[in-house]
Amino acid sequence: MAYNDDEPTAPTSTGPATARPMGITGLPARQVQLTKYHNPVASLAPNDQEVLLELKGSSSTERAGLDLIAVIDVSGSMSGDGLSKVKAALHFVIRKLSDLDRLCIVTFSKYATRVCPLRFVTDDLRVGLRTLVDGLVASGLTNIKAGLETGLGVIDGRRLTAGRAVNVKLMSDGEQNEGGDARDVDLKNVPVYTFGFGAGHNPNLMEAIVRKSLGGTINYVADGANLTGPFSQLLGGLLTIIAQDVQLTVTRASTPAGDGSSITVTFGTLYSAEVRRVIVYLALDDKTGSRPYDAKVLMAQYRFTFQAQQVNSNPDVITIHRRWSAPAPDAARRAQVETELARRQHAELIRAARARAEANDMENARRKLKEAQKALEDNPDLQAAVNPTAGMLMEELRQLRALMEKGLYDKQGHPYAASSLASHEHDRQRAATRGKADGGVGLFNTPRMETYIEQAKQFDNNPQARCHFPEPEVVEVPPPVPAEPEVPPEVPRDMVAGDRRTLSVVLRVATAVLCLVAFVLMASGSARASADDSYGHYDQYSP
């Protein structure tokens, strides 16, 4: 069933004025920024190079209005402490939304109920929403499929869609035992963020739902943990969406006109200060028989939607200067690349450990995690004391190893590993709760998320207090641009624009974490692919 009674315009509030975030007006000014990390100089001898492309959302106050559909389990297993924690978390969400945002609450037990239509969260509406949340009662079976279908019916029937960021937050503590399989629901590219609450939830189901969605995450909330923190972590992202439908296209720059073979990676939404990374591997041929030259090897271009308009960046050409010899890599630039390479290897080893644990081989599962730990310890660029990402990767391994025990893995280790792997995946690279929001693994957290997590702690300690949670001040901080070292000026004039005669480049884009994606540019035109495609047969092309 599709509903068509969403509120198309915000009514005038009669309550006290609230701090309303700036809406989206005008055309974007650097909403998304591209930073490149690579060695600018390579020798003429054959060698391999890596190029790290980093997309980052700007620290902008302009964001998309949020259409949030909260799909909440109120079956009998949620009675008592579980329902109380859900109510507290929803109260926090209601407090943080502004009249730029719309909220719809759907509950499910044996049947699904749309508790309130999709409405702008004005001060007047907050009073009614709090009353509705306080009146929730837990009883009956668990029909997750009906809950999802009802939430999607609200989305399908919306009259106001332009410029809106629609997201579904699905929370359940148990197994579906009524109404069929929620895996069969067509999510239609809607981001779905799942929250599996406690040891009784079905992590396989939550994982299957998220993997069908665009950009959603799997959030595991351990027994005894509050839901306010995990809900606030996600909300800190959803209330800072500054770009939608984000795509990055990498093209071979040295191909003749009309023969620019390329690959496009789709990321979905991008939060303020959030980062997406892609690694491109280059195999440079032996050119010791030629003179030094400047090789234009890649062209990167990104696009996104802003205020319901598509925005395209200017093509950004990546040049590597081929010289008789190459200087030592810049330490700061190398650290960025090494950190990303290590994170991807780390995720692959977690995946291998999970496979062994699923086969009840806990000893080898722990051995794989130990291998991942040693790889981090042995890398001089990844000392945890000075590299925050490395420190969080080490903590993630420590926590997961503790759960690789028979009798413990199924209830805690399995959902932890599922949450971790989805968080690390190429098209997500997004924060997710592993047990609890402040559990020491803040990978991919943005500053706003960290702020909201701290505010959630204050709220849980005294939910009745009328404390004011001001939005953090936004300070525009331009991304660091790697300094270009001096390049020996030994470039023949006729080759400065790029060598189309001799450069031979084999491209491999590492966009996936669980399996590295390979593609090679072909002589027969463009090859456009999703990040999950793999090319097994190819010929190297020399322009």
C-alpha positions as a printed Julia matrix, in Angstrom:
543×3 Matrix{Float64}:
  0.0     0.0     0.0
  1.32    3.43   -0.99
  0.39    6.4     1.17
  0.04    9.84   -0.38
 -0.7    11.98    2.64
  2.79   13.21    3.44
  3.02   16.84    4.5
  4.19   18.83    1.44
  5.02   22.08    3.28
  6.0    22.85    6.85
  3.18   24.47    8.83
  3.82   27.61   10.84
  4.8    26.63   14.37
  3.09   28.33   17.29
  5.72   27.15   19.74
  9.0    28.82   20.68
 11.48   29.35   17.89
 14.01   26.58   17.35
 17.4    26.69   15.69
 16.6    25.54   12.19
 19.52   24.39   10.05
 20.12   26.23    6.82
 18.25   24.69    3.94
 19.62   23.97    0.51
 19.65   27.1    -1.6
 21.51   27.98   -4.75
 24.21   25.97   -6.46
 26.87   24.15   -4.42
 30.28   25.58   -3.7
 32.68   22.69   -3.22
 30.15   20.46   -1.49
 32.41   17.56   -2.42
 36.21   17.74   -2.6
 38.63   15.4    -4.36
 42.14   14.9    -2.99
 44.77   12.77   -4.76
 47.64   10.95   -3.05
 50.33    9.45   -5.28
 54.01    9.65   -6.08
 54.34   12.53   -8.57
 57.63   11.15   -9.89
 58.36    7.61  -11.08
 61.44    6.23  -12.75
 61.57    5.19  -16.4
 62.25    1.62  -15.3
 59.19   -0.67  -14.95
 57.48   -0.1   -11.63
 54.12   -0.25   -9.85
 52.34    2.78   -8.44
 49.22    3.36   -6.34
 46.93    6.37   -6.6
 44.57    7.07   -3.71
 41.51    9.14   -4.66
 39.64   10.6    -1.71
 36.2    12.17   -1.89
 35.23   14.21    1.16
 32.03   16.02    2.04
 32.63   19.64    2.91
 31.83   21.05    6.35
 28.74   22.77    5.0
 25.7    24.03    6.88
 23.62   23.44    3.76
 22.12   19.98    3.73
 19.28   17.94    2.36
 16.03   17.78    4.3
 15.67   14.33    5.86
 12.67   12.04    5.38
 13.22    9.46    8.12
 11.05    6.34    8.35
 11.57    4.62   11.72
 10.38    0.99   11.54
 10.29   -0.31   15.12
  9.74   -3.8    16.56
  7.05   -3.78   19.27
  6.54   -7.54   19.45
  6.23   -9.34   22.78
  9.98   -9.91   23.11
 10.49   -6.13   23.3
  8.45   -5.75   26.49
 10.16   -4.29   29.53
 13.66   -2.85   29.26
 13.85   -3.24   25.48
 10.83   -1.08   24.77
 11.95    1.49   27.35
 15.28    1.85   25.52
 13.51    2.21   22.17
 11.32    4.98   23.58
 14.33    6.83   25.0
 16.15    6.62   21.66
 13.09    7.86   19.73
 12.73   10.78   22.16
 16.33   11.76   21.39
 15.66   11.54   17.63
 12.54   13.71   17.97
 14.53   16.29   19.89
 17.31   16.48   17.29
 15.16   16.73   14.14
 14.25   20.22   12.92
 11.39   21.58   10.87
 13.5    20.95    7.77
 13.04   17.23    8.44
 10.06   14.88    8.3
  9.46   11.79   10.44
  7.17    8.8    10.13
  7.02    6.04   12.75
  5.95    2.52   11.77
  5.63   -0.24   14.35
  5.26   -3.95   13.78
  4.37   -7.03   15.77
  1.94   -9.49   14.15
  0.83   -6.65   11.89
  2.39   -3.32   10.95
  0.95    0.04   11.97
  1.79    3.47   10.66
  1.75    5.3    13.99
  2.08    8.73   12.38
  2.2     9.96    8.78
  5.28   11.62    7.32
  5.23   15.05    8.94
  7.59   18.0     9.38
  9.0    17.97   12.9
  7.85   21.34   14.19
  7.74   22.25   17.87
  4.0    21.64   17.88
  4.39   18.16   16.36
  7.07   17.17   18.89
  4.52   17.21   21.68
  2.26   14.79   19.8
  5.17   12.58   18.74
  6.36   12.2    22.33
  2.86   11.19   23.39
  2.69    8.59   20.6
  6.07    7.14   21.55
  5.19    6.97   25.24
  2.03    5.06   24.33
  3.81    2.22   22.48
  3.02   -1.23   23.9
  4.86   -4.49   23.15
  2.91   -7.67   22.33
  2.47  -10.35   19.7
  4.65  -11.98   17.04
  7.37  -10.45   14.84
  6.41   -9.53   11.26
  9.47   -7.65    9.99
  8.33   -7.97    6.38
  5.09   -6.09    7.08
  7.01   -3.35    8.87
  9.39   -2.85    5.94
  6.59   -2.94    3.38
  4.61   -0.33    5.29
  7.63    1.94    5.59
  8.34    1.64    1.86
  4.67    2.37    1.15
  5.12    5.72    2.92
  8.16    6.41    0.73
  6.48    5.37   -2.52
  3.49    7.64   -1.95
  5.38   10.83   -1.1
  4.24   13.94   -2.92
  7.29   15.96   -1.88
 10.47   14.24   -3.07
 12.7    16.84   -4.75
 15.89   17.4    -2.8
 14.79   15.13    0.05
 17.08   12.44    1.53
 14.93    9.43    2.38
 16.21    6.76    4.79
 14.76    3.81    6.71
 15.85    2.92   10.24
 14.83   -0.68   11.02
 15.12   -2.01   14.58
 14.32   -5.52   15.85
 15.4    -7.79   18.7
 14.2   -11.15   17.42
 13.48  -13.65   14.68
 10.77  -13.04   12.15
  8.0   -15.53   12.9
  5.02  -14.06   11.06
  4.18  -12.73    7.61
  6.89  -14.23    5.43
 10.53  -13.37    4.75
 11.65   -9.73    4.88
 14.45  -10.62    2.45
 11.84  -10.69   -0.29
 10.94   -7.0     0.09
 12.02   -4.85   -2.86
 13.95   -1.97   -1.26
 14.16    0.04   -4.52
 17.58    1.55   -3.72
 16.34    3.05   -0.46
 19.08    3.15    2.21
 18.07    0.86    5.09
 20.0     0.99    8.37
 19.34   -2.02   10.58
 19.69   -2.19   14.36
 19.86   -5.72   15.73
 19.16   -5.46   19.44
 20.55   -8.12   21.76
 21.59  -11.74   21.35
 18.14  -12.85   20.17
 18.03  -10.95   16.89
 18.73  -12.57   13.52
 22.01  -11.13   12.19
 21.74  -13.03    8.91
 18.41  -11.38    8.17
 19.66   -7.9     9.06
 22.72   -8.41    6.87
 20.64   -9.64    3.91
 18.37   -6.58    4.13
 21.27   -4.12    4.25
 23.08   -5.73    1.34
 20.0    -5.14   -0.81
 19.92   -1.46    0.11
 22.04    1.42   -1.15
 24.53    2.58    1.46
 22.84    1.2     4.59
 24.76   -0.23    7.54
 24.37   -3.13    9.96
 24.33   -1.92   13.56
 24.77   -4.5    16.31
 23.55   -3.36   19.74
 24.72   -5.68   22.52
 22.56   -6.82   25.42
 22.55   -4.14   28.11
 23.6    -1.33   25.76
 21.36    1.68   25.25
 19.87    2.36   21.82
 20.2     6.14   22.12
 23.92    6.06   21.29
 23.61    3.93   18.12
 20.58    5.94   16.97
 22.45    9.21   17.62
 25.51    8.02   15.71
 23.44    7.42   12.59
 21.47   10.61   13.08
 24.73   12.58   13.2
 25.26   11.47    9.62
 21.72   11.68    8.26
 21.34   15.27    9.45
 24.46   16.3     7.52
 23.78   14.84    4.06
 25.38   17.35    1.69
 25.41   15.22   -1.49
 23.32   12.38   -2.9
 23.84    9.92   -5.77
 27.61   10.34   -5.46
 29.66    8.66   -8.18
 33.36    8.66   -9.01
 34.52    7.82  -12.54
 38.14    6.92  -13.24
 39.23    7.04  -16.87
 42.48    6.3   -18.63
 43.72    9.75  -19.58
 46.15    8.79  -22.33
 43.7     7.07  -24.66
 42.71    8.69  -27.95
 39.58   10.81  -28.0
 36.46    8.65  -27.78
 38.38    5.7   -26.37
 38.43    6.65  -22.71
 37.86    3.32  -20.99
 36.52    3.91  -17.5
 34.97    2.48  -14.38
 32.35    4.18  -12.2
 31.94    3.58   -8.47
 28.59    4.48   -6.88
 28.56    5.6    -3.23
 25.03    6.93   -2.62
 24.91    9.75   -0.05
 27.81   11.64    1.5
 27.77   13.26    4.93
 29.54   16.43    5.91
 33.2    15.59    6.65
 32.65   12.0     5.53
 35.26   10.35    3.3
 35.15    7.78    0.5
 38.38    6.3    -0.85
 39.31    4.46   -4.03
 42.75    3.03   -4.85
 43.98    2.69   -8.42
 46.96    0.45   -9.15
 49.21    1.39  -12.05
 51.75   -0.9   -13.73
 54.17    1.38  -15.59
 56.15   -0.2   -18.44
 59.86   -0.05  -19.09
 60.65    3.29  -20.75
 64.39    3.4   -20.16
 64.84    3.64  -23.9
 63.01    6.96  -24.08
 63.69   10.41  -22.72
 62.01   11.68  -19.52
 58.44   12.81  -20.04
 55.21   13.7   -18.22
 52.68   10.89  -18.38
 49.01   11.74  -18.02
 47.84    8.41  -16.64
 44.36    8.96  -15.21
 41.42   11.3   -15.24
 39.04   11.42  -12.27
 35.62   13.05  -12.28
 32.84   12.9    -9.71
 29.18   13.79   -9.84
 26.43   14.11   -7.27
 22.92   15.43   -6.78
 22.36   18.66   -4.9
 18.97   20.35   -4.55
 17.59   17.8    -7.03
 20.15   18.96   -9.62
 23.06   16.91  -10.89
 26.45   18.52  -10.36
 29.51   17.39  -12.33
 33.06   18.22  -11.35
 35.66   19.29  -13.84
 37.85   16.39  -15.01
 40.95   16.11  -12.83
 43.99   14.77  -14.71
 46.61   12.84  -12.75
 50.12   13.16  -14.08
 53.19   11.13  -13.14
 56.56   12.53  -14.16
 58.74    9.73  -15.6
 62.42   10.44  -14.83
 65.75    8.59  -14.84
 65.32    8.11  -11.11
 62.61    8.83   -8.54
 63.05   10.47   -5.13
 62.0     8.76   -1.92
 58.2     8.87   -1.42
 56.83   11.73    0.63
 56.19   10.38    4.13
 52.81   12.06    4.68
 51.52   11.05    1.28
 52.77    7.5     1.72
 51.11    7.2     5.14
 47.71    8.03    3.63
 48.07    5.32    0.99
 49.49    2.76    3.42
 46.69    3.33    5.9
 44.04    2.68    3.26
 45.85   -0.39    1.91
 46.15   -1.74    5.45
 42.47   -1.14    6.19
 41.48   -3.12    3.11
 43.79   -5.99    4.0
 42.45   -5.84    7.56
 38.88   -6.24    6.31
 39.81   -9.17    4.08
 41.39  -10.99    7.03
 38.27  -10.36    9.14
 36.25  -11.89    6.33
 38.54  -14.93    6.28
 38.27  -15.24   10.07
 34.51  -15.04    9.87
 34.39  -17.85    7.28
 36.4   -20.09    9.6
 34.23  -19.22   12.59
 31.1   -20.04   10.57
 32.68  -23.47   10.01
 33.16  -23.74   13.8
 36.97  -23.54   13.38
 37.59  -21.0    16.12
 41.3   -21.69   16.42
 42.02  -20.75   12.81
 39.58  -17.85   13.04
 41.62  -16.4    15.89
 44.8   -17.13   13.94
 43.56  -15.01   11.03
 42.81  -12.12   13.36
 46.27  -12.49   14.87
 47.69  -12.31   11.36
 45.82   -9.06   10.82
 47.16   -7.69   14.08
 50.75   -8.57   13.15
 50.36   -6.9     9.73
 49.41   -3.66   11.47
 52.19   -3.93   14.03
 54.86   -4.59   11.39
 53.96   -1.62    9.2
 56.1     1.4    10.18
 53.5     3.79    8.75
 50.79    2.41   11.04
 51.97    2.91   14.59
 48.8     3.1    16.67
 50.26    5.81   18.9
 50.38    8.31   16.04
 47.85    6.85   13.57
 44.26    6.98   14.95
 42.91    4.72   12.23
 45.49    2.05   13.0
 44.61    2.28   16.69
 40.92    1.68   15.96
 41.73   -1.22   13.63
 43.75   -2.82   16.42
 40.88   -2.33   18.88
 38.43   -3.85   16.42
 40.63   -6.95   16.16
 40.99   -7.18   19.94
 37.23   -7.05   20.48
 36.48   -9.54   17.73
 39.11  -12.02   18.91
 37.48  -12.05   22.34
 34.22  -13.15   20.67
 35.78  -16.02   18.69
 34.77  -18.63   21.23
 32.28  -21.48   20.9
 28.97  -20.53   22.45
 29.85  -16.84   22.26
 30.39  -16.36   18.55
 26.82  -17.09   17.4
 25.27  -14.55   19.77
 27.89  -11.8    19.7
 30.78  -12.53   17.34
 28.61  -13.16   14.29
 26.67   -9.86   14.43
 29.88   -7.99   15.33
 31.69   -9.4    12.27
 28.72   -8.69    9.98
 28.56   -5.08   11.16
 32.31   -4.66   10.75
 32.49   -6.05    7.23
 29.53   -4.02    5.96
 31.07   -0.89    7.47
 34.36   -1.49    5.64
 32.82   -2.28    2.24
 33.78   -0.18   -0.77
 30.38    1.38   -1.41
 29.74    2.12    2.27
 32.93    3.01    4.17
 30.51    4.23    6.8
 30.26    4.25   10.6
 28.3     1.46   12.28
 27.78    0.34   15.87
 29.67   -2.77   16.94
 28.16   -3.6    20.32
 27.82   -0.02   21.53
 28.33    3.37   19.93
 31.2     4.42   22.21
 32.96    1.06   22.2
 36.34    2.36   21.07
 35.96    1.6    17.35
 34.95    4.91   15.81
 35.98    4.05   12.28
 34.37    6.41    9.74
 32.8     8.55   12.47
 32.38   12.21   11.54
 32.77   15.05   14.07
 28.98   15.48   14.18
 28.53   11.8    15.01
 31.0    12.08   17.88
 29.12   15.1    19.2
 25.76   13.35   19.01
 27.11   10.26   20.79
 28.25   12.45   23.69
 24.89   14.21   23.76
 23.14   10.83   23.8
 25.1     9.89   26.93
 23.9    13.05   28.67
 20.35   12.34   27.55
 20.44    8.75   28.85
 21.77    9.94   32.19
 18.91   12.4    32.6
 16.24   12.04   29.9
 13.78   14.24   31.81
 16.14   17.23   31.87
 15.22   19.97   29.45
 18.86   20.34   28.49
 19.61   22.12   25.25
 21.81   20.37   22.74
 23.11   23.08   20.41
 24.38   22.07   17.01
 28.18   22.26   16.83
 29.57   25.26   15.02
 30.57   24.49   11.46
 34.06   25.59   10.56
 35.14   25.24    6.98
 38.52   23.49    6.96
 39.97   22.96    3.48
 41.47   19.51    2.97
 45.26   19.27    3.05
 46.65   19.33   -0.44
 49.78   17.2    -0.8
 52.66   19.46   -1.72
 54.17   18.75   -5.08
 57.92   18.17   -4.84
 60.27   19.8    -7.25
 60.43   17.84  -10.47
 63.7    17.76  -12.41
 63.13   19.98  -15.48
 64.25   17.45  -18.05
 61.07   17.21  -20.09
 61.25   17.57  -23.86
 58.88   20.29  -25.05
 57.07   17.97  -27.44
 56.14   15.59  -24.6
 54.94   17.96  -21.88
 51.3    17.53  -22.86
 51.51   13.77  -22.33
 52.91   10.84  -24.22
 50.36    8.98  -26.33
 52.94    6.86  -28.13
 54.72    4.87  -25.47
 52.83    4.91  -22.21
 51.36    1.54  -21.35
 49.31    1.38  -18.2
 47.46   -1.53  -16.69
 44.76   -0.2   -14.38
 43.29   -1.95  -11.42
 40.83   -0.1    -9.2
 40.63   -1.43   -5.66
 37.13   -0.33   -4.78
 36.06   -3.42   -2.91
 37.23   -4.52    0.5
 36.08   -8.11    0.4
 37.42   -8.7    -3.1
 39.67   -6.32   -5.01
 38.11   -5.3    -8.29
 40.23   -5.59  -11.42
 39.79   -4.0   -14.77
 42.05   -3.24  -17.69
 41.45   -0.59  -20.27
 40.66   -2.1   -23.63
 41.47   -0.89  -27.11
 37.88   -1.36  -28.2
 36.26    1.58  -26.49
 34.91    2.28  -23.03
 34.27   -0.32  -20.38
 31.92    0.96  -17.72
 31.32   -1.25  -14.73
 29.93   -1.31  -11.27
 32.33   -1.74   -8.39
 31.41   -5.42   -8.02
 32.28   -6.43  -11.6
 35.4    -8.46  -12.26
 37.1    -8.92  -15.61
 38.85  -12.23  -15.99
 40.07  -11.97  -19.6
 41.72   -8.95  -21.12
 44.47   -7.7   -23.37
 46.9    -4.98  -22.45
 46.54   -1.9   -24.63
 49.42    0.34  -25.65
 48.3     3.7   -27.06
